[in-house]
Amino acid sequence: MRVLFTSPPGVGHLFPTVPLAWALRAAGHDVLVGTAAEGLAGAARAGLPAVDVAPGAPIAAVFGTGTTAELAARMRERGRRIAAAGSRTDPLLLETFGRVSDLMADGTVTLARWWRPDLVVHSRLHPAGLLAARALRVPAVEHGINLFREEALAARFLPYLAAAYERNGVPLELPDRVVLHLAPPELMIGDGDGWSMRYVPYNAGGALPDWLRLPTARPRVLITLGTVVPALAGLSGLRHTIDAAGQTDADFVLALGTDADVAALGPLPGNVRPAGWLPLHQVLAGCSAVVHHGGSGTMMGAICSGVRQLVLPHGGDQFGNADLVRRHRLGLGCAPEEVTPRLLAELLAEGGPASGVAHAAELMSRLPAPAEIATRLAHPGGIDRHADQLSVLAPVTGGSAAHWTDG
């Protein structure tokens, strides 16, 4: 079987799909990634062949331009608007990612018509994959990237891709499709049917420093802002966290991309160690807590590791993620400027606001792994290729929502 993976450039959209791509390759299937810009390097780092479907396209401009302060303010405004929309995807996201997909649509369809995949897997906010699947009359898989689900999301994207469908001579219709959710139903926001798949953290490879394997006499706390926030909004949001860390009885690991990023913060307290880019899930395994921006990959990686979280949302889905962390007692959430030594002490206290982390990790571990989902997708009846509606096999190893509601 040939499987085409499609994703917008951001690694936050690509990385969650990598474990399924690996599972399909390990099962003997052929995988190709259609993406653009930094997505190409991300796919290559994952050992996956990739094709640039939008060379030179002004994709970055879709997200706006301006000074760091202007971009940071715009991120906060959009993030709060997205959170206010709740489980229903805000039209702002539909328009933004509809425009990105439009820029990548023609190249994606051209690639699909050349390579002739049997299945198209697209990240949740990349409807160009729906177009490619419908053009070839093959099924599509909407691959989750966060804890949001919405039954009508694919249909709501269609008007934003109408011109791309017309340019490529494809009826404005959805293909046969299935949706993959990356968390237990209890943790998901919104409604909608789909297959639940265990989230397997992937953050690219990297050499682990020797000190990371040594036991510590006091709690170790990871601090990170991911990849997008430093690039768009800078690091000013970490200043209060760094100051509070210096007054907290714990060891802090500062995972930021470059020496220049760290230098911009000024002198660091003695208990804050800069570490550069590290494989996040390996670092989390040795941590008691993580302070982060609320990116879905970081949040779900912390859930898998059973690590308590302090979320400092900056934009995107991060405000909604902060609410989810508080609601399920996975930790705390606050504005970056509200971090204090007292708040960090509360985060690290036994029980308290993070009493639900072990239960959430257990729920996640029970879900079918990507290898099981790959087997189901490859089954001749996994997705009915001829019916107008989705045909789903019986759940693999008890993967139905009802199975998980007992906690």
C-alpha positions as CSV (number, residue, x, y, z in Angstrom):
1,M,0.0,0.0,0.0
2,R,1.2,3.5,-0.8
3,V,0.3,6.2,1.8
4,L,0.7,10.0,1.1
5,F,1.1,12.1,4.2
6,T,0.3,15.8,3.8
7,S,1.0,18.6,6.3
8,P,1.5,22.3,6.5
9,P,5.1,23.4,7.1
10,G,5.0,23.7,10.9
11,V,6.6,20.8,12.6
12,G,3.8,21.0,15.3
13,H,1.5,19.6,12.5
14,L,4.0,17.2,11.0
15,F,5.6,15.6,14.1
16,P,2.4,14.0,15.5
17,T,2.0,12.1,12.3
18,V,5.5,10.6,12.3
19,P,4.8,7.6,14.5
20,L,2.0,6.4,12.2
21,A,4.2,6.9,9.2
22,W,6.9,4.9,10.9
23,A,4.4,2.1,11.8
24,L,3.3,1.9,8.2
25,R,6.8,1.7,6.9
26,A,7.7,-1.0,9.5
27,A,4.7,-3.0,8.2
28,G,6.1,-2.8,4.7
29,H,4.1,0.0,3.2
30,D,5.5,2.8,1.1
31,V,5.2,6.3,2.6
32,L,5.8,9.8,1.1
33,V,5.3,13.2,2.7
34,G,4.0,16.2,0.8
35,T,4.8,19.4,2.6
36,A,6.7,22.7,2.3
37,A,9.3,25.0,3.8
38,E,10.5,23.8,7.3
39,G,8.2,20.7,7.0
40,L,10.7,19.3,4.5
41,A,13.6,19.4,7.0
42,G,11.3,18.0,9.6
43,A,10.3,15.0,7.4
44,A,14.0,14.4,6.5
45,R,15.0,14.4,10.2
46,A,12.3,11.7,10.7
47,G,13.8,9.5,8.0
48,L,10.9,10.1,5.7
49,P,11.1,11.0,2.0
50,A,9.4,14.3,1.2
51,V,8.5,16.5,-1.7
52,D,8.1,20.3,-1.7
53,V,4.6,20.9,-3.0
54,A,4.8,24.7,-2.8
55,P,8.3,25.9,-3.6
56,G,8.6,29.7,-3.1
57,A,5.0,30.1,-1.9
58,P,4.4,33.0,0.5
59,I,3.1,30.7,3.3
60,A,4.7,32.6,6.2
61,A,2.9,35.8,5.1
62,V,-0.5,34.1,5.8
63,F,0.3,34.3,9.5
64,G,1.1,38.0,9.3
65,T,4.1,40.2,9.6
66,G,5.3,42.9,12.0
67,T,7.5,43.5,14.9
68,T,8.0,40.9,17.7
69,A,5.7,42.9,19.9
70,E,3.0,43.1,17.2
71,L,3.3,39.4,16.5
72,A,3.1,38.5,20.2
73,A,0.0,40.7,20.6
74,R,-1.6,39.1,17.6
75,M,-0.9,35.6,18.9
76,R,-2.5,36.4,22.2
77,E,-5.6,37.9,20.6
78,R,-6.0,34.9,18.2
79,G,-5.4,32.4,21.0
80,R,-8.1,33.9,23.2
81,R,-10.5,33.9,20.3
82,I,-9.8,30.3,19.5
83,A,-10.3,29.4,23.2
84,A,-13.6,31.3,23.3
85,A,-14.8,29.2,20.4
86,G,-14.5,26.1,22.5
87,S,-14.9,22.8,20.6
88,R,-16.1,24.5,17.4
89,T,-13.1,25.6,15.3
90,D,-13.0,29.4,15.0
91,P,-13.5,30.7,11.4
92,L,-10.1,32.4,11.9
93,L,-8.4,29.0,11.9
94,L,-10.5,27.8,9.0
95,E,-9.5,30.8,6.9
96,T,-5.9,30.8,7.9
97,F,-5.3,27.1,7.2
98,G,-7.6,27.2,4.2
99,R,-5.3,29.8,2.7
100,V,-2.2,27.7,3.5
101,S,-3.9,24.6,1.9
102,D,-4.8,26.6,-1.1
103,L,-1.2,27.6,-1.6
104,M,-0.2,23.9,-1.3
105,A,-3.2,22.3,-3.0
106,D,-2.1,22.3,-6.7
107,G,1.3,20.8,-5.8
108,T,-0.3,18.2,-3.5
109,V,-2.7,17.1,-6.2
110,T,0.0,16.9,-8.8
111,L,2.2,14.8,-6.5
112,A,-0.8,12.5,-5.7
113,R,-1.7,12.0,-9.4
114,W,2.0,11.1,-10.1
115,W,2.5,8.8,-7.1
116,R,-1.0,7.3,-7.0
117,P,-1.3,6.6,-3.3
118,D,-3.9,4.2,-1.9
119,L,-4.5,6.4,1.1
120,V,-4.0,10.0,2.1
121,V,-3.2,11.0,5.7
122,H,-3.5,14.7,6.4
123,S,-3.0,16.6,9.6
124,R,-6.2,18.0,11.1
125,L,-5.9,21.6,9.9
126,H,-4.6,20.7,6.4
127,P,-7.6,20.1,4.1
128,A,-5.4,20.0,1.0
129,G,-5.2,16.3,1.9
130,L,-9.0,16.0,1.4
131,L,-8.7,17.5,-2.1
132,A,-5.9,15.1,-3.0
133,A,-7.8,12.1,-1.8
134,R,-11.0,13.1,-3.6
135,A,-9.1,13.7,-6.8
136,L,-7.8,10.1,-6.7
137,R,-11.0,8.7,-5.3
138,V,-9.1,7.1,-2.4
139,P,-9.8,7.4,1.4
140,A,-8.4,10.1,3.6
141,V,-7.4,9.9,7.3
142,E,-7.7,13.1,9.3
143,H,-4.8,12.8,11.8
144,G,-5.3,14.7,15.0
145,I,-2.6,17.0,16.3
146,N,-4.2,18.1,19.6
147,L,-7.0,17.3,22.0
148,F,-9.8,19.0,19.9
149,R,-12.4,17.1,17.9
150,E,-15.2,18.4,15.7
151,E,-17.6,16.2,13.7
152,A,-18.1,18.8,10.9
153,L,-14.6,20.2,10.6
154,A,-13.8,18.7,7.2
155,A,-17.1,19.9,5.7
156,R,-16.6,23.3,7.1
157,F,-13.2,23.5,5.4
158,L,-14.7,22.9,1.9
159,P,-15.8,26.4,1.1
160,Y,-12.2,27.7,1.7
161,L,-10.9,25.1,-0.8
162,A,-13.6,25.7,-3.5
163,A,-11.2,27.5,-5.9
164,A,-8.5,24.8,-5.5
165,Y,-11.1,22.1,-6.2
166,E,-12.2,23.9,-9.3
167,R,-8.7,24.5,-10.5
168,N,-7.9,20.8,-10.3
169,G,-11.2,19.6,-11.8
170,V,-12.4,17.9,-8.7
171,P,-16.0,17.9,-7.4
172,L,-16.4,19.9,-4.2
173,E,-17.0,16.8,-2.1
174,L,-15.4,14.9,0.8
175,P,-13.7,11.6,0.2
176,D,-14.4,8.5,2.3
177,R,-12.6,9.2,5.5
178,V,-11.8,8.3,9.1
179,V,-10.6,10.6,11.9
180,L,-7.8,9.7,14.3
181,H,-7.9,11.2,17.9
182,L,-4.6,11.2,19.8
183,A,-6.0,10.9,23.3
184,P,-8.6,9.1,25.4
185,P,-12.1,10.3,24.9
186,E,-12.3,11.7,28.4
187,L,-9.5,14.1,27.7
188,M,-10.8,15.3,24.3
189,I,-12.5,18.7,23.8
190,G,-15.7,18.6,21.6
191,D,-17.6,15.8,20.0
192,G,-17.1,13.6,17.0
193,D,-16.6,10.0,16.1
194,G,-13.2,8.6,15.3
195,W,-10.5,6.1,16.2
196,S,-8.6,6.7,19.3
197,M,-4.8,6.2,18.9
198,R,-2.2,6.4,21.6
199,Y,-0.1,9.6,21.3
200,V,3.5,8.5,20.9
201,P,5.8,11.5,21.5
202,Y,8.2,12.4,18.6
203,N,10.4,15.4,18.8
204,A,13.2,14.4,16.4
205,G,16.5,12.8,17.6
206,G,19.3,14.3,19.5
207,A,22.3,13.4,21.6
208,L,21.4,13.1,25.3
209,P,23.9,14.8,27.7
210,D,25.5,12.6,30.4
211,W,24.1,14.8,33.2
212,L,20.5,14.0,32.1
213,R,21.0,10.4,33.2
214,L,22.2,11.2,36.7
215,P,19.8,11.1,39.7
216,T,19.0,14.5,41.3
217,A,18.6,15.3,45.0
218,R,15.7,17.7,44.3
219,P,13.0,18.0,41.6
220,R,14.0,18.6,38.0
221,V,11.8,21.0,36.0
222,L,11.9,21.4,32.3
223,I,11.3,24.9,30.8
224,T,10.5,25.2,27.0
225,L,8.6,27.4,24.6
226,G,8.6,25.1,21.6
227,T,9.6,26.3,18.2
228,V,7.0,28.8,17.1
229,V,6.7,31.1,20.1
230,P,10.4,32.1,20.2
231,A,10.4,32.8,16.5
232,L,7.2,34.9,16.5
233,A,6.9,36.4,20.0
234,G,10.5,36.2,21.4
235,L,11.4,35.1,24.9
236,S,10.2,37.9,27.0
237,G,7.5,35.7,28.3
238,L,10.1,33.6,30.2
239,R,11.6,36.4,32.3
240,H,9.3,36.0,35.2
241,T,9.7,32.2,35.1
242,I,13.5,32.4,35.2
243,D,13.4,34.9,38.1
244,A,11.0,32.6,40.0
245,A,13.1,29.5,39.3
246,G,16.1,31.2,40.9
247,Q,14.1,31.3,44.2
248,T,12.8,27.7,44.0
249,D,14.3,24.6,45.5
250,A,14.6,22.7,42.3
251,D,16.9,22.2,39.3
252,F,15.6,23.7,36.0
253,V,16.5,22.7,32.5
254,L,16.1,25.4,29.9
255,A,15.4,23.8,26.5
256,L,15.7,26.6,23.9
257,G,17.0,26.2,20.4
258,T,20.2,28.4,20.2
259,D,22.8,30.1,22.3
260,A,21.4,33.4,21.0
261,D,18.0,32.5,22.4
262,V,19.5,31.9,25.8
263,A,21.8,35.0,25.7
264,A,18.7,37.1,25.1
265,L,17.5,36.2,28.6
266,G,20.5,37.7,30.3
267,P,22.3,36.1,33.3
268,L,20.7,32.8,34.5
269,P,20.3,31.7,38.2
270,G,22.7,29.0,39.2
271,N,20.0,26.3,39.3
272,V,18.9,27.0,35.7
273,R,20.9,25.0,33.1
274,P,20.6,25.9,29.4
275,A,20.4,22.7,27.3
276,G,19.5,23.6,23.7
277,W,17.4,21.3,21.6
278,L,16.8,18.0,23.3
279,P,14.4,15.1,22.5
280,L,11.6,16.3,24.7
281,H,10.1,13.0,25.7
282,Q,13.4,11.7,27.0
283,V,14.0,14.8,29.1
284,L,10.5,14.6,30.5
285,A,11.1,11.1,31.7
286,G,13.5,12.4,34.3
287,C,11.5,15.5,35.3
288,S,9.0,16.2,38.0
289,A,7.3,19.0,36.1
290,V,7.4,21.0,32.9
291,V,6.8,24.8,32.4
292,H,5.7,25.4,28.8
293,H,3.8,27.5,26.3
294,G,0.8,25.2,26.0
295,G,1.8,23.6,22.7
296,S,-0.2,20.4,22.1
297,G,2.9,18.3,21.5
298,T,4.5,19.4,24.8
299,M,1.2,19.0,26.7
300,M,0.5,15.5,25.3
301,G,4.1,14.4,25.8
302,A,3.8,15.5,29.5
303,I,0.6,13.5,29.8
304,C,2.3,10.4,28.5
305,S,5.2,10.8,30.9
306,G,2.9,11.5,33.9
307,V,4.6,14.9,34.5
308,R,2.8,17.8,36.0
309,Q,2.5,21.0,33.9
310,L,2.5,24.8,34.2
311,V,1.1,26.2,31.0
312,L,1.9,29.8,30.0
313,P,-0.3,30.3,26.9
314,H,0.8,32.7,24.1
315,G,-1.6,31.9,21.3
316,G,-3.1,29.3,19.0
317,D,-4.8,26.4,20.9
318,Q,-2.6,27.1,23.9
319,F,-5.3,28.9,26.0
320,G,-7.7,26.0,25.5
321,N,-4.9,23.6,26.4
322,A,-4.3,25.5,29.6
323,D,-7.9,25.2,30.5
324,L,-7.8,21.5,29.9
325,V,-4.7,21.1,32.1
326,R,-6.5,22.8,35.0
327,R,-9.8,21.0,34.4
328,H,-8.2,17.5,34.5
329,R,-5.9,18.4,37.4
330,L,-2.7,17.9,35.3
331,G,-1.2,21.1,36.7
332,L,-1.7,24.9,36.5
333,G,-2.0,27.6,33.9
334,C,-1.4,31.3,34.1
335,A,-0.2,34.3,32.1
336,P,3.6,34.4,31.7
337,E,3.9,37.5,33.8
338,E,2.1,35.8,36.7
339,V,4.7,33.1,37.5
340,T,6.0,33.4,41.0
341,P,8.1,31.2,43.4
342,R,5.0,30.4,45.3
343,L,3.3,29.2,42.1
344,L,6.2,26.9,41.3
345,A,6.2,25.5,44.8
346,E,2.5,24.8,44.5
347,L,3.1,23.0,41.2
348,L,5.7,20.7,42.8
349,A,3.7,19.9,45.9
350,E,2.5,16.4,46.2
351,G,-1.1,16.0,45.0
352,G,-2.7,19.4,44.8
353,P,-3.3,20.8,41.4
354,A,-1.6,17.9,39.6
355,S,-3.3,15.0,41.3
356,G,-4.7,13.7,38.0
357,V,-1.4,13.1,36.1
358,A,-1.0,9.4,36.8
359,H,-4.6,8.6,35.8
360,A,-4.3,10.5,32.6
361,A,-1.0,8.7,31.7
362,E,-2.7,5.4,32.4
363,L,-5.7,6.2,30.2
364,M,-3.3,7.2,27.4
365,S,-1.2,4.0,27.7
366,R,-4.3,1.8,27.2
367,L,-5.1,3.2,23.7
368,P,-4.1,1.2,20.6
369,A,-0.5,2.0,19.4
370,P,0.2,3.4,15.9
371,A,1.2,-0.1,14.8
372,E,-2.3,-1.4,15.6
373,I,-3.9,1.5,13.7
374,A,-1.6,0.9,10.7
375,T,-2.8,-2.7,10.6
376,R,-6.4,-1.6,10.7
377,L,-5.9,1.0,7.9
378,A,-4.3,-1.6,5.7
379,H,-7.1,-4.1,6.2
380,P,-9.3,-4.3,3.0
381,G,-12.3,-3.3,5.1
382,G,-10.6,-0.7,7.2
383,I,-12.0,2.2,5.3
384,D,-14.7,1.3,2.7
385,R,-13.3,2.6,-0.6
386,H,-16.7,2.4,-2.4
387,A,-19.4,3.5,0.0
388,D,-20.3,7.1,0.5
389,Q,-20.0,6.8,4.2
390,L,-17.2,5.5,6.4
391,S,-17.1,1.8,7.2
392,V,-15.2,1.0,10.4
393,L,-13.9,-2.3,11.5
394,A,-14.5,-3.6,15.0
395,P,-12.1,-1.9,17.4
396,V,-8.6,-3.3,17.7
397,T,-7.9,-4.5,21.3
398,G,-10.9,-2.7,22.7
399,G,-10.3,0.7,21.3
400,S,-13.9,1.9,21.5
401,A,-14.9,5.0,23.5
402,A,-17.1,2.9,25.8
403,H,-14.1,0.8,26.9
404,W,-12.3,3.8,28.2
405,T,-15.1,5.5,30.2
406,D,-14.5,3.3,33.2
407,G,-11.2,5.2,33.8
